[in-house]
């Protein structure tokens, strides 16, 4: 393909007309002028960079070629890796609470069990779980209300088994200890709860779909 080859493109949405002409620049300019398209369309070189320019009658007659740009004039300073600060600290030495405080964030605190008990006791009696397989529909409904209270009002993601027992055991069929854990495990297996392992304690959070 000759280096002087160009492509002329014109498209009209209103008249549904598409025109594409390829060839030597002088020949393409002549055809474009004969078709009366000198004031419209785009022309671009073939086999080179996609430098586009509006096709005008004067440029077609004069045959002037605009110099192609070699790239942006200002690419900014050359990267200097030596200016990137290096931060080293022993493993486990990061004080997360202090770093959060620097940016104005407070780490989540412990659940206030007494406050949870008071708030949970003020909840209206929910309707039993319906339309789902459930061992104890009423207990599950109360647990869901507790999880909704913790997530939406307390901004927490989970409660430890011991906290659930202390706050809501009487509403959960008086389940305690191993019996409560087994029941929570069954809800986890059914996809209604998520299980969170945190050190020496296990937390339970609501599945978003179950909570909604």
Protein Blocks (a to p, Z undefined) as FASTA:
>chain_A
ZZkbccdddddfklopacddeddfklmmmmmmmnopmmgcjdddehiacddddddfklmm
nopacdddfbdfbgojaddfklpccddddehiacfklmmmmnopacdddddfklmmmmmm
mpccddddehiacfblmlmmmmmmmmmmmmmmnopabdcfklmmmmmmmmnoopahjlmm
mmmmmmmmnopaccddehjaccddddfklmZZ
